[in-house]
């Protein structure tokens, strides 16, 4: 069965007890392989497959007061209960996050306050679509596996990692760096973004291969993949080889609020094109 990567989410209190939110920016990708699209207030039974098990959950497009919040986007969630088998299984797998969150929750006066898991023990789930429209694959990425993956990535530069990830066979990075759990880093997301930008660089706005009738454009991870292991669309920028080399040689800071790169020499460079960040 061929799966299609959708996005990766940090494990939090909600994941361990109530469900998995599908952010607005990933909802179109989520629906791509499905034969249905839920209207607000609608729900549908779906299945999540992981750790050799199959778990029923509810996919819900949450209803809300549209008159009060006319500009609010859809709230799409894969829902379950704290006593469900899937929640129990997730709490067992993500033991590191579970211990921290339950300990911190017990100390809170306001139990609804959000708890942030420290960077050094964060864990993740990766969500994949499958050819079966009501079935999704979940990949659990534990803290131990993240440490293992980052150690494997240390022998490569970030530029080399990105070249491996954009290879025709996107699974090649797995065999080359020996990352066990992050088994499929689908390059379809980067390919879709390249098409959306018509192979133009988001920084300079140029399609430098157009004159020669070739497509020369790169996908760059804003927060380096070797650090974040984040292959989501909101961490990918489409840029020309020139800007890609400059960025990797200077390591500028990207200000997400202003959508500006700030270089070590003080030079600031904004985006000429932006449809997704």
N, C-alpha and C positions, 0 to 999 in steps of 0.2 A: 504493500500500500504506500503510495507516494503522498507525503505530507507537504503542506505549504506553510512556511513560517509566518506568523501574524505579528506577535510582539512578545517582549519579555517584561514581567512585572515583579517588583520587589515584594517579598512575603511580608505581610503586615497582619494586624489583628483580624481584619476582615477576611483575608484569605484563609486563615486558620479556623474561622468560625462561621462565616456567613456567605462568602462567595467571592467571585472574581469580577471586577469591573472591567469593561471594555471601553477605554478612553475614546472620546469623540474622534480623535485623529486616526484611530485604527478601525473604526466601525465599518467603513466602506471595504477595507481589506478583509475584515471578519466575514462580511456577507458575500464576498466574491464568489466562492464556490457553492453557495447555498441557493436553493430553489425558492426560498421564502425571505421576506423581510418583515419584521414585526412592526406594527403600528404602536403608538403610545398606548400603554395600558394592556397590550397583548402579551401572552406568554406561550412558551412551547417547551415540551419535554425534550431534552437532548442528553447525549452521553459523553462523558469524559473518560478517556482511556489513559492510564499511567500505571507504572509499576506492576505490569501484567494483570491489572484489574480493570473492570468496567463499572462506572458509577453514574447513576441517573441524577440529573440536576435540572433545574428550571432556568430557561433563558427568558429573561424579563426585560421588556422595554418599559421602564418605570413610568407610571402615570403621575402627573403633578398638575397644579393649577396653572393652566396655560394663560389665563387672563392676568394672573398675578405676575407670572414670569414669561412674557410673550417671546423673549429672545433666548430662552433657555434651550440648550441642545438636548438631544436624546440621551437618556441615562440607561445604558445597556449593561445588564449584569447576568452572570451565571450564578444562580443562587442555590444555597443549601442551608442546612441548620447545624448548630454546634454539635448535636447528638448524631448526625448522619455519619455513615461509614466513611464517606470521603473526607469529612472534617477530621475524624479520628485518625485516619491514615495520614493526612497532611501534617497533623500535629506530631505524629511519630517520626515522619521523615525529616521534618524541619525542627528537630529537637533544639538546636541552638537558638533559633528565633523564638520558638515557643517558650523556652525557659525564661528568656529575657523579657518577653512581652508580658507573660503572666506575673512575673516578679514585679515589674514596673507598674502594671495595672493595679496590683494590690495596694500600692503606695499612693495611688491617686485619690484625691478628694472628689474631683470632677471626673467620673468614670468615662465620660464621653470625649475627654481630651485625647488627641492623637499622640501616639507614642512613636518616636523615630528610633529605629534600630541602628546602632552604631555601624559605621562603615565597615569595620573589620570583622563583623559577624553577619552582615547582610546575606540573605539567601533569596533565590528567585525561582519563578516558574516561567517556562516558555510555553506559549500557546501556538498550536499548529492546527490548520484546517486539514481535513481529509476528504477523499472523494465522496464519502458518505455525508450527505448534507446535514444530518443531525448528530454527527459524531466528531469530536475534537480530541486531539492528542495533547496531553500535558506532560512536559518534561520538568522534573524536579532537579534544581541545581543547588546543592547544599554548600555550606561554607567550606567544607573539606575539599569538595570538587572544584570550587573557585580557586582555592589556594593551589591546588594541583595544576589547574589550567594556567594560572598566571606564571607559575614556575616554568611550565613548558614554553610559554610565549617569550620568556626572557632571552632566549637564544636568537630571536629575530628582532629586527627593527620594526617600528610601526609601519613604515613604508612597505617593507617586505610582507608583513601580515596582510595589509590591504591588497597587495598584488595577488596573494594566495586566495583571498576571499572573493576576488572578482574574476578568478579563473573560470573557464567554461564549466569545469566540474567543481562546484562549490564545496563538495565534500573533501577536496584535496587537502585543505588545511587540517582536517582531522587526522589524516594519515601522516602528514608531515610533522605536526607538532604533538601528536599523541594525546590530544584532549579527548577524554573518553565520553563524558556526559554531554558536552555541547557538540552533538554529533552531526548537526545539520545547520549550517549558517547560510540560509537561502539567499542567493544573490538576486532573486526576483524583485526584492524591494528596491535595491539600487538600480536595477534595470528599468523599473517602472518610473523612478524619479528622473533618470536620464532622458527617458522618452517625454516625460511631462515638461522638462526644461528644453526640449528639442536640441539636446546635446550642447547646450550653451552653459558657460561657466556662471555660477551664481554670483561670483565676485566681479568679474569684468564684463559679463554679459555676452562674451564672444564664443562663437562656435569656430574654433581655430582650424578644424579640419574641413570645414564646409567648402573652401576654395579648391580643395583637392579631392572632394567627394568621398571623404572618409570620416568616420566618427571617432574622434579622439577626445574622450572625456573621462574623468575619474570620479569615483565615489570616495569621499573622505569622511572618516569618523571624527566628529567634532571633539568629543571626549575620547581619547585614544582607546581603541578596542582592547589593547593590551592591559589597560587599567580598568576599564568599565565592563568589558565583555558585552557591550551593548550594541546590538545590530538593528535596533529599531529605527524607523524612518526619521524620528525626531533627533536622532544622533548622526544622521548622514547628510552631508552637503555635496552637491554636484559641482565640481570645479575642474578647470583646465589643468594640464600637466604643469604649466608654468607656476600657477598659484599653489598647486599641490607641493611642488618642490620647495617653493619659498616658505610655505607653512611648516614643512618638516625640517627645514634648515634653521628656522628662527623661533619656532614654538610660540607663536603669539597667543594672547588670551582672547577668547571669543566672548563678547558681552552679549548674552542672549536677549536682554531687554532692549538694547539699542540695535542689535543685529550688526555689530561692528567688531572687526578684528583689531586688537591693539598690539602693535609690534614692540619688541624690546627697545627700539630706538625712539619710541613715542609716536610713530606714524599710525594713523587710524584709517582703516579701510572698511567701508560698508558694503552691503550687498546690492548689486544691480538688479538681481532677480530673487524673488522669494515667494513661493507658493505654499510652503509647508512648515516652515520653522516658526 
